[in-house]
Amino acid sequence: HHSPFDPCLPFPVLQATHCQMIKDLKACLLGQNLRVDCHYENRTSNPLTYEFSITKDNRKHIIHSTIRVSENAYRNRANVTMHKNVVCLHLQSFTTSDEGVYMCELKATNDYTINQTKNITVIKDKLEKCAGFSLLIQNTSWLLLLLLSLPLLQAVDFVSL
């Protein structure tokens, strides 16, 4: 049922950019942990495979992946959560030695779109705090509690918190 001009078919090479599945890659600090959000457009119900890697000192290290084996150094510190349209990498105890270019690579099974990668340079001092730009906080009940207690908080001096 594909029209001959379907931009997601591999033939018109110039059109291929329209098929970029990954929309956005953001990194932020959640306490001592790094969170990298890989936002994508879900155009298929096929299973999604992912790979998060870091390039530092011109070497690529696999942090967490369904495609290849991740490195020991990262395996026990990293986990990935998948939500609707976003794959989140959580890296515990993030330090300056974890700085580098982080890459998110997504692949939907049997999907022919190519080059589903996006990268972001992560420098500890330049990272925002996560809550700043995302309500996708892992623990939703905590968020709910916060919303419910906001009127109370206003009555309390914030310094004492």
C-alpha positions in Angstrom: 0.0 0.0 0.0 3.1 2.2 -0.2 2.7 5.1 -2.6 5.8 5.3 -4.9 6.6 8.6 -3.3 6.6 7.4 0.3 9.5 9.2 1.9 10.3 6.3 4.2 11.2 3.9 1.4 15.0 3.7 1.0 15.1 4.8 -2.6 14.9 8.6 -2.7 18.1 9.2 -0.8 17.5 12.9 -0.3 14.1 12.2 1.3 15.7 9.9 3.9 16.0 12.6 6.5 12.2 12.8 6.8 12.3 9.4 8.3 14.4 10.3 11.3 12.7 8.4 14.1 14.6 10.1 16.9 13.2 13.5 17.5 15.3 14.8 20.4 18.1 13.8 22.8 18.3 15.5 26.1 20.6 14.9 29.1 20.1 16.1 32.6 21.2 15.4 36.2 18.8 13.7 38.6 20.6 13.9 41.9 24.0 12.1 41.3 22.6 10.3 38.3 22.7 11.2 34.7 19.5 10.8 32.7 19.5 10.8 28.9 16.1 11.0 27.2 15.9 9.7 23.7 12.6 11.0 22.3 11.4 9.3 19.2 8.4 9.1 17.0 6.7 5.7 17.2 5.6 4.8 13.7 5.4 1.1 14.1 4.2 -1.4 16.7 7.3 -3.5 16.0 9.6 -4.2 19.0 12.2 -1.5 19.5 15.8 -2.2 20.1 18.1 0.4 21.5 21.7 1.2 22.2 23.2 3.9 24.3 26.9 4.4 24.0 29.5 7.0 24.9 32.5 8.1 22.9 35.4 9.4 24.9 39.1 9.6 24.0 38.0 8.5 20.5 36.8 5.1 21.8 33.2 4.0 21.8 31.9 2.3 24.9 28.5 0.5 25.0 26.6 1.6 28.1 23.3 -0.2 27.7 22.1 -2.1 24.6 19.7 -4.7 23.3 21.9 -5.0 20.3 25.4 -5.7 21.7 26.9 -6.6 25.0 27.4 -3.6 27.2 30.7 -3.0 29.0 31.3 -4.2 32.5 32.2 -0.7 33.7 28.7 0.5 32.8 26.5 -2.5 33.1 25.9 -2.4 36.8 25.4 1.4 36.8 23.1 1.7 33.9 19.5 0.9 33.3 17.0 1.9 30.7 13.3 2.6 31.1 10.9 2.8 28.1 7.9 5.0 28.1 5.7 6.1 25.3 7.9 7.8 22.7 10.9 8.1 25.0 13.7 5.7 25.9 15.5 6.9 29.1 19.0 5.9 30.1 19.8 6.2 33.8 23.4 6.2 34.7 24.2 6.1 38.4 26.9 8.1 40.2 27.7 10.2 37.2 31.1 11.9 37.5 33.3 13.9 35.2 35.0 10.7 34.0 31.6 9.9 32.4 31.7 13.0 30.2 31.7 12.5 26.5 29.5 12.2 23.5 26.5 10.1 24.3 24.7 8.4 21.4 21.3 7.0 21.3 20.6 4.4 18.5 17.1 3.0 17.9 16.0 0.4 15.6 12.5 -1.0 15.1 12.4 -4.6 14.0 11.9 -4.9 10.2 11.9 -1.1 9.8 14.0 0.0 6.9 14.7 3.6 8.0 18.4 4.0 8.4 20.7 6.0 10.6 18.5 6.2 13.7 21.1 7.8 15.8 21.4 11.1 17.6 24.2 12.3 19.9 24.7 14.9 22.6 27.8 16.1 24.3 27.5 15.7 28.1 29.6 17.9 30.4 28.8 17.7 34.0 29.0 21.4 34.8 26.7 22.2 31.9 23.9 19.8 32.8 20.5 21.0 33.9 18.7 19.4 36.7 16.1 17.0 35.4 13.0 18.3 37.0 13.6 21.5 35.1 12.4 20.3 31.8 10.5 17.1 32.2 7.6 15.8 34.2 8.5 12.3 33.3 9.8 11.8 36.8 10.2 8.1 37.5 8.1 8.1 40.6 4.7 9.5 39.7 3.3 9.2 43.2 6.0 11.5 44.4 5.0 14.1 41.8 1.4 13.7 42.9 2.3 14.2 46.5 4.2 17.3 45.6 1.3 18.8 43.7 -1.1 18.0 46.6 1.3 19.6 49.1 2.0 22.7 47.1 -0.6 24.9 49.0 1.0 23.7 52.3 4.5 24.5 51.1 3.6 28.1 50.3 2.8 28.6 53.9 6.2 27.3 55.0 9.4 29.2 54.6 11.3 27.5 51.8 14.6 27.9 53.5 13.6 25.6 56.2 13.0 22.7 53.8 
